[in-house]
Structures are given as structure tokens and as C-alpha cells.
Amino acid sequence: MSDIWSVYILQCADSTLYTGIARDLQRRLKQHNGEAAGGPRYTSGRRPVRLLWSDLAPDRGTALRREAVIKKLSRDEKLRLAGGHD
């Protein structure tokens, strides 16, 4: 099994942003949208969510560090990273 991870930013139905990491991004998106079991409590009440941005990381540690950096960014900085979507 590949050890490649995804770092991603979602936009929730209430326009808030959520940043996370996943090994299988498509499965994780289904969890965020309630189409599969699991997923964080935060997005369960803010569905549907849509993927704004994602990038690959070579391992979990790198993905976690990148996620931590992104979570410290302002909303505007996250949107710029995601290509200006809003």
C-alpha cells in the first residue's frame, strides 16, 4: 500500500473552511459528505462540502506538518492557496 498522503482544504455549505489529511482522499470526501461511515463532527453539520484544494505529501509526518501550517493561515490566505475560490 502506498504511503502517499493528501493534504486538503474543503469549503463547507456555511462557507467555512476545513483543512485535513487523508490517505484516500476520495473515501475521505465521502465521509465528510455523509456518503460513508466516519468523518469529523465539524463537517457533519455543514454538508455538503466541496474540495477546494489538495496536494500530495510523501508520508504522514509531512502531511501533518503541512496541515498545521495551513491551519494557521487566515481565511484569505487559504483561499489564495486554493486558487481564489470562494
C-alpha positions in Angstrom: 0.0 0.0 0.0 1.3 3.4 -0.9 2.3 5.8 1.9 1.3 8.9 -0.1 -1.0 11.2 1.8 -3.2 14.1 0.7 -3.4 17.5 2.4 -6.7 19.2 1.6 -9.0 22.2 2.1 -12.7 21.9 2.0 -15.4 24.6 1.8 -18.5 23.7 3.8 -22.1 24.7 3.0 -21.8 27.5 5.5 -18.7 28.8 3.7 -16.3 27.8 6.5 -13.1 26.1 5.5 -11.8 22.8 6.8 -8.3 21.5 6.4 -7.3 17.9 6.8 -5.2 15.0 5.7 -6.1 11.6 4.2 -4.5 8.5 2.7 -7.5 8.0 0.4 -8.9 11.4 -0.4 -12.0 10.2 -2.4 -13.0 8.0 0.5 -12.5 10.8 3.0 -14.6 13.2 0.9 -17.4 10.6 1.0 -17.1 10.5 4.8 -17.2 14.3 5.0 -20.4 14.4 2.9 -22.1 11.5 4.9 -21.9 9.0 2.0 -19.6 6.7 4.0 -19.2 6.0 7.7 -16.8 8.1 9.7 -15.8 11.7 9.2 -15.3 14.6 11.6 -18.1 16.1 13.7 -17.2 19.5 12.3 -18.3 18.8 8.7 -21.3 16.6 9.7 -23.4 19.6 10.3 -22.0 21.7 7.5 -22.8 19.5 4.4 -22.3 19.4 1.6 -18.6 20.1 1.5 -16.6 20.6 -1.6 -12.9 20.1 -2.3 -11.2 23.5 -2.9 -7.6 22.3 -2.9 -5.4 19.3 -2.3 -1.7 18.4 -2.6 0.3 15.2 -2.1 2.7 14.5 0.7 5.2 11.6 0.7 4.3 10.5 4.2 2.0 11.1 7.2 4.5 13.3 9.1 5.0 15.6 6.2 1.2 15.8 5.7 0.6 16.6 9.3 3.2 19.4 9.3 1.7 20.9 6.1 -1.8 20.7 7.6 -0.5 22.5 10.8 1.0 25.3 8.7 -2.2 25.7 6.6 -4.5 25.7 9.7 -2.5 28.8 11.0 -3.2 30.7 7.8 -6.0 33.3 7.6 -9.1 32.5 5.6 -7.9 34.8 2.8 -4.5 33.1 2.7 -6.2 29.7 2.5 -8.4 30.9 -0.3 -5.4 32.3 -2.2 -3.7 28.9 -1.8 -6.8 27.2 -3.1 -6.7 29.5 -6.2 -9.0 32.2 -5.1 -12.2 30.1 -4.8 -14.9 31.5 -2.5 
